[in-house]
Amino acid sequence: MSGERLFNPVSDGDVTRAILRSFLEEIEEYTSSDAIVVGAGPSGLICARELAKNGARVLLVERNNYLGGGFWIGGYLMNKLTVRAPAHAELAKLGVPLTETRDGLYVADAPRACSKLIASACDAGVKILNMTTVDDVVLRNGRVRGVVVNWTPVGALPRQITCVDPVSFEAGVVVDATGHDAVVAEKLAGRGLITLAVMGPMDADSSEDAIVEKTGEVFPGLIACGMSVSTVHGLPRMGPTFGGMLFSGLRAAEIASVQALPACNTKAEPAFA
Ligand code: 48F
């Protein structure tokens, strides 16, 4: 290299300005969007991706720095996951290699499947807000109209310095894909607006069909997707097999599209209707 510089010159202020401008410009566009998906596990990722593919402006909110939820690990800290036919086709479409271990039961490498699913959501145009925790809903005229969020680290601060008010993002429809905790639905249940059941014990064989079937609206403007469906309706859990999560996400996107797309005009709605 003999003294020649490899990289373009830059000041440290330039780096900060580039980050600030890009983040703020983009996020401002999503203060009102067509759909907000809460939780970037397998069901939330595929739901957000499909909505974006259908033309919706989608904000995916994830409390962790990393996306993928429980999809990085199959079960028991082992990074192989299973998927039952016909849902294996969704992974095949992403180019994930699958091994059929017995009729209709496939095994895949979890990090490979998870990273491909994340990439496909990004490629579809989903806007991602990570390190952001949803801690309430926006509710107006009997309909969920958005979510209340704060930076995740705020929740880890000592009590004496946690007077940090959250902010809100509005949308035509909100999808609860927060897994077993069903965090968004819980905000309504805590106020007596809906009733949550208790998740049932393990039965992989019956639970995947039941979760896909019950995926849907739990309150006007709020759709449950993935394992949150099991918590809302008291369905059996299924452990480390993921076809039900993928199909539940697809189903949630189908249902949400009907509500989100005509309502691409949340901006047009009077602020205090
Ligand atoms: O748990 P998770 O992977 O949910 P899922 O899509 O899939 C469940 C499976 O992984 C597995 C299973 C079925 O095979 O039993 O558990 O239903 O992903 C949920 C995501 O939501 C995020 C959380 O960090 C995770 O990435 N999340 C949870 N609460 C919040 C949240 C919150 N309050 N705000 C934002 N994100």
Boltz pocket constraint, residues with backbone or C-beta under 6 A from the ligand:
constraints:
  - pocket:
      binder: B
      contacts: [[A, 38], [A, 39], [A, 40], [A, 41], [A, 42], [A, 43], [A, 44], [A, 61], [A, 62], [A, 63], [A, 64], [A, 66], [A, 67], [A, 68], [A, 69], [A, 70], [A, 71], [A, 132], [A, 133], [A, 134], [A, 135], [A, 177], [A, 178], [A, 179], [A, 180], [A, 181], [A, 183], [A, 225], [A, 226], [A, 227], [A, 228], [A, 237], [A, 238], [A, 239], [A, 240], [A, 241], [A, 242], [A, 245]]
      max_distance: 6.0
